């Protein structure tokens, strides 16, 4: 549901301070063990209409979910990288605050072609399994996943509550007008010059399309951002 979140004008300053003190992500550049299955977290195999299987890493809050964080990983998007993304940014603070996390094992840029098949299947799974939160879906991703979030968003514009790319950018010339009114936070390290340029261009295109955009260029950081989980959840919590 568009417009559920609003971007905070203080986000860049708050994050700039918090990020400088944050530890480096442990699994940002290589695979690793996935999160251990428990009552509230584990892997789910989603069968697509094509017959292919898509692996999801699902974390549920202790009670009813108030929203869903749909996350797309770094790099090639394999299981280890997905687990690293979730462990780094979402596994503690988001479920504690009541958000379910659904990580998708997929190569983000590949959604340029696969989104028409993948996204409806993801939405159907969320509707069936997290129906109480299905109207509040936040798309997030880093690097390759930060490209994938925009392909996914354009395939589900009426279901997007917010977009958080860290870093991310649009890829291709598709119109962004269907994202008008959607809050978007683009985060990028100041030393990550190529992605700074891409983030700035994306911010301009999104603003021209009517999206509510915040661009946070974080001093002293590079491509893999150090972000305290509580700061990400704080942005999610700032609703109208």
HUDAJO-V49763 format. One record per residue. N is the residue number from 1. SS is DSSP state (H for helix, E for strand, L for the rest). PSI is psi in radians with two decimals (none if undefined). BURIAL is 1 if it has 16 or more other ideal C-beta (glycine too) atoms within 10 Angstrom, else 0. Layout:
# HUDAJO-V49763
n=N ss=SS psi=PSI burial=BURIAL
n=N ss=SS psi=PSI burial=BURIAL
This chain:
# HUDAJO-V49763
n=1 ss=L psi=1.97 burial=0
n=2 ss=L psi=2.43 burial=1
n=3 ss=L psi=0.14 burial=0
n=4 ss=L psi=-0.44 burial=1
n=5 ss=E psi=2.69 burial=1
n=6 ss=L psi=2.46 burial=0
n=7 ss=L psi=2.40 burial=1
n=8 ss=L psi=2.29 burial=1
n=9 ss=L psi=-0.30 burial=0
n=10 ss=L psi=-0.06 burial=0
n=11 ss=H psi=-0.92 burial=1
n=12 ss=H psi=-0.76 burial=1
n=13 ss=H psi=-0.78 burial=0
n=14 ss=H psi=-0.81 burial=0
n=15 ss=H psi=-0.65 burial=1
n=16 ss=H psi=-0.69 burial=1
n=17 ss=H psi=-0.80 burial=0
n=18 ss=H psi=-0.63 burial=1
n=19 ss=H psi=-0.58 burial=1
n=20 ss=H psi=-0.47 burial=0
n=21 ss=L psi=-0.04 burial=0
n=22 ss=L psi=2.56 burial=1
n=23 ss=L psi=2.74 burial=0
n=24 ss=L psi=2.48 burial=0
n=25 ss=L psi=2.44 burial=1
n=26 ss=L psi=-0.49 burial=0
n=27 ss=L psi=0.57 burial=1
n=28 ss=L psi=-0.51 burial=1
n=29 ss=L psi=0.00 burial=0
n=30 ss=L psi=2.81 burial=0
n=31 ss=L psi=2.93 burial=0
n=32 ss=L psi=3.13 burial=0
n=33 ss=L psi=2.52 burial=0
n=34 ss=L psi=2.94 burial=1
n=35 ss=L psi=2.41 burial=1
n=36 ss=L psi=2.45 burial=0
n=37 ss=L psi=2.34 burial=0
n=38 ss=L psi=-2.97 burial=0
n=39 ss=L psi=-0.53 burial=0
n=40 ss=L psi=0.01 burial=0
n=41 ss=E psi=2.55 burial=1
n=42 ss=E psi=3.11 burial=0
n=43 ss=E psi=2.48 burial=1
n=44 ss=E psi=2.35 burial=0
n=45 ss=E psi=2.07 burial=0
n=46 ss=E psi=2.13 burial=1
n=47 ss=E psi=2.17 burial=0
n=48 ss=L psi=2.84 burial=0
n=49 ss=L psi=-0.43 burial=0
n=50 ss=L psi=-0.20 burial=0
n=51 ss=L psi=-0.26 burial=0
n=52 ss=L psi=2.74 burial=0
n=53 ss=E psi=2.47 burial=0
n=54 ss=E psi=2.16 burial=1
n=55 ss=E psi=2.31 burial=1
n=56 ss=E psi=2.43 burial=1
n=57 ss=E psi=1.94 burial=1
n=58 ss=E psi=2.25 burial=1
n=59 ss=E psi=2.18 burial=1
n=60 ss=L psi=2.55 burial=1
n=61 ss=L psi=2.91 burial=1
n=62 ss=L psi=-0.61 burial=0
n=63 ss=L psi=-2.65 burial=0
n=64 ss=L psi=2.47 burial=0
n=65 ss=L psi=2.49 burial=1
n=66 ss=L psi=-0.19 burial=1
n=67 ss=E psi=2.94 burial=1
n=68 ss=E psi=2.21 burial=1
n=69 ss=E psi=1.93 burial=1
n=70 ss=E psi=1.94 burial=1
n=71 ss=E psi=2.40 burial=1
n=72 ss=E psi=2.29 burial=1
n=73 ss=L psi=3.01 burial=1
n=74 ss=L psi=2.94 burial=1
n=75 ss=L psi=-2.40 burial=1
n=76 ss=L psi=-0.19 burial=0
n=77 ss=L psi=0.41 burial=1
n=78 ss=L psi=3.10 burial=1
n=79 ss=H psi=-0.72 burial=1
n=80 ss=H psi=-0.74 burial=1
n=81 ss=H psi=-0.65 burial=1
n=82 ss=H psi=-0.80 burial=1
n=83 ss=H psi=-0.69 burial=1
n=84 ss=H psi=-0.74 burial=1
n=85 ss=H psi=-0.83 burial=1
n=86 ss=H psi=-0.76 burial=1
n=87 ss=H psi=-0.60 burial=1
n=88 ss=H psi=-0.74 burial=1
n=89 ss=H psi=-0.38 burial=1
n=90 ss=L psi=-0.24 burial=1
n=91 ss=L psi=-0.34 burial=1
n=92 ss=L psi=-1.11 burial=0
n=93 ss=H psi=-0.67 burial=1
n=94 ss=H psi=-0.94 burial=1
n=95 ss=H psi=-0.62 burial=1
n=96 ss=H psi=-0.63 burial=0
n=97 ss=L psi=-0.03 burial=1
n=98 ss=L psi=0.13 burial=1
n=99 ss=E psi=2.37 burial=1
n=100 ss=E psi=2.58 burial=1
n=101 ss=E psi=2.22 burial=1
n=102 ss=E psi=1.80 burial=1
n=103 ss=E psi=2.47 burial=1
n=104 ss=E psi=2.13 burial=1
n=105 ss=L psi=1.64 burial=1
n=106 ss=L psi=2.65 burial=1
n=107 ss=L psi=2.01 burial=1
n=108 ss=H psi=-0.94 burial=1
n=109 ss=H psi=-0.43 burial=1
n=110 ss=H psi=-0.30 burial=1
n=111 ss=H psi=-0.23 burial=1
n=112 ss=H psi=-0.57 burial=0
n=113 ss=H psi=-0.63 burial=0
n=114 ss=H psi=-0.19 burial=1
n=115 ss=H psi=-0.69 burial=1
n=116 ss=H psi=-0.40 burial=0
n=117 ss=H psi=-0.80 burial=0
n=118 ss=H psi=-0.80 burial=1
n=119 ss=H psi=-0.83 burial=1
n=120 ss=H psi=-0.61 burial=0
n=121 ss=H psi=-0.71 burial=1
n=122 ss=H psi=-0.77 burial=1
n=123 ss=H psi=-0.69 burial=1
n=124 ss=H psi=-0.72 burial=0
n=125 ss=H psi=-0.76 burial=1
n=126 ss=H psi=-0.77 burial=1
n=127 ss=H psi=-0.66 burial=0
n=128 ss=H psi=-0.55 burial=0
n=129 ss=H psi=-0.34 burial=1
n=130 ss=L psi=0.76 burial=1
n=131 ss=H psi=-0.54 burial=0
n=132 ss=H psi=-0.33 burial=0
n=133 ss=H psi=0.14 burial=1
n=134 ss=L psi=-0.26 burial=1
n=135 ss=L psi=-0.03 burial=0
n=136 ss=L psi=1.44 burial=1
n=137 ss=E psi=2.08 burial=1
n=138 ss=E psi=2.17 burial=1
n=139 ss=E psi=2.30 burial=1
n=140 ss=E psi=2.68 burial=1
n=141 ss=E psi=2.86 burial=1
n=142 ss=L psi=2.34 burial=1
n=143 ss=L psi=-2.04 burial=1
n=144 ss=H psi=-0.65 burial=1
n=145 ss=H psi=-0.49 burial=1
n=146 ss=H psi=-0.26 burial=1
n=147 ss=H psi=-0.75 burial=1
n=148 ss=H psi=-0.57 burial=1
n=149 ss=H psi=-0.59 burial=1
n=150 ss=H psi=-0.62 burial=1
n=151 ss=H psi=-0.73 burial=1
n=152 ss=H psi=-0.76 burial=1
n=153 ss=H psi=-0.70 burial=1
n=154 ss=H psi=-0.32 burial=1
n=155 ss=H psi=-0.13 burial=1
n=156 ss=L psi=0.79 burial=1
n=157 ss=H psi=-0.55 burial=0
n=158 ss=H psi=-0.13 burial=0
n=159 ss=H psi=0.00 burial=1
n=160 ss=E psi=2.09 burial=1
n=161 ss=E psi=-0.57 burial=1
n=162 ss=E psi=2.82 burial=1
n=163 ss=E psi=2.31 burial=1
n=164 ss=E psi=1.87 burial=1
n=165 ss=E psi=2.35 burial=1
n=166 ss=E psi=1.28 burial=1
n=167 ss=L psi=3.00 burial=1
n=168 ss=L psi=2.88 burial=1
n=169 ss=L psi=2.78 burial=1
n=170 ss=L psi=2.60 burial=1
n=171 ss=L psi=2.12 burial=1
n=172 ss=L psi=3.11 burial=0
n=173 ss=L psi=0.27 burial=0
n=174 ss=L psi=2.52 burial=0
n=175 ss=L psi=2.46 burial=0
n=176 ss=L psi=0.16 burial=1
n=177 ss=H psi=-0.44 burial=0
n=178 ss=H psi=-0.20 burial=1
n=179 ss=H psi=0.20 burial=1
n=180 ss=L psi=2.30 burial=0
n=181 ss=L psi=-0.21 burial=0
n=182 ss=L psi=2.23 burial=1
n=183 ss=E psi=2.31 burial=1
n=184 ss=E psi=2.25 burial=1
n=185 ss=E psi=2.05 burial=1
n=186 ss=E psi=2.08 burial=1
n=187 ss=E psi=2.37 burial=1
n=188 ss=E psi=2.47 burial=1
n=189 ss=E psi=2.46 burial=1
n=190 ss=L psi=-0.49 burial=0
n=191 ss=L psi=-0.14 burial=0
n=192 ss=L psi=1.22 burial=1
n=193 ss=H psi=-0.73 burial=0
n=194 ss=H psi=-0.69 burial=0
n=195 ss=H psi=-0.48 burial=1
n=196 ss=H psi=-0.81 burial=1
n=197 ss=H psi=-0.78 burial=0
n=198 ss=H psi=-0.65 burial=1
n=199 ss=H psi=-0.72 burial=1
n=200 ss=H psi=-0.75 burial=0
n=201 ss=H psi=-0.73 burial=0
n=202 ss=H psi=-0.74 burial=1
n=203 ss=H psi=-0.74 burial=1
n=204 ss=H psi=-0.79 burial=0
n=205 ss=H psi=-0.72 burial=1
n=206 ss=H psi=-0.73 burial=1
n=207 ss=H psi=-0.72 burial=0
n=208 ss=H psi=-0.50 burial=0
n=209 ss=H psi=-0.12 burial=1
n=210 ss=L psi=0.13 burial=0
n=211 ss=L psi=2.76 burial=1
n=212 ss=E psi=1.79 burial=1
n=213 ss=E psi=2.33 burial=1
n=214 ss=E psi=2.28 burial=1
n=215 ss=E psi=2.04 burial=1
n=216 ss=E psi=1.84 burial=1
n=217 ss=E psi=1.94 burial=1
n=218 ss=E psi=2.07 burial=1
n=219 ss=L psi=2.49 burial=0
n=220 ss=L psi=0.08 burial=0
n=221 ss=L psi=2.77 burial=1
n=222 ss=L psi=-2.47 burial=0
n=223 ss=L psi=-0.71 burial=1
n=224 ss=L psi=1.88 burial=1
n=225 ss=L psi=2.50 burial=1
n=226 ss=L psi=1.99 burial=1
n=227 ss=L psi=2.04 burial=1
n=228 ss=L psi=2.32 burial=1
n=229 ss=H psi=-0.65 burial=1
n=230 ss=H psi=-0.49 burial=0
n=231 ss=H psi=-0.65 burial=1
n=232 ss=H psi=-0.78 burial=1
n=233 ss=H psi=-0.60 burial=1
n=234 ss=H psi=-0.71 burial=1
n=235 ss=H psi=-0.72 burial=1
n=236 ss=H psi=-0.59 burial=1
n=237 ss=H psi=-0.24 burial=0
n=238 ss=L psi=1.35 burial=0
n=239 ss=E psi=2.76 burial=0
n=240 ss=L psi=none burial=0
